[in-house]
């Protein structure tokens, strides 16, 4: 893998490559360039996950004429495809190398595709056909399920971490910061926040799980989005990051991205 990254940089095919650098035993996402190419020797494949697509998107916005490479897992490859669809990144300016998730990580994520199509490192782990967590929720009565969700939503401190870490939540202005849309007259404000965002993410969530991992209130957001994705697939036949066209619900994102000041 190090050799492939080095060839891309030294051959001038990319201006930088996003992968991981091991420092004091811990992996960190790093933009490798010709200036720090010697640090590639410290890189090792890692099960750690970071919002590496966010870093790529921020860098590409700062340098729109540059080309970049990136090391991705299955969910991150799906995220890239969504960013290409919404013209947030130019496909001909991004080169992908892929690594498969470990079987342990695939089970933890209950991932239905824990490997990218562009696979350069690792052995594909078995896919999870269904989510045990979602199945357990669906077995509950409707009232019990509602109470369960409200008990979690009510812990929300509105830190916006789930939004800010999401690789396919790319709006520069966010409707979720509009007080007029989040009055909470029918539902508590924090419940409204998560349900509005779930609708906004319908057909875009690529099931990376970063939203749940960063949540300080430990809200099981991944189960919510897994259920939303299942409904989108069953009703509309759409699978984010797999289907070639935009989501049939893409117009919702355009309507909900109202001016509210820069994020």
Order of alpha helices (4+ residues) and beta strands (2+ residues): alpha-beta-beta-alpha-beta-alpha-beta-alpha-alpha-alpha-alpha-alpha-alpha-alpha-alpha
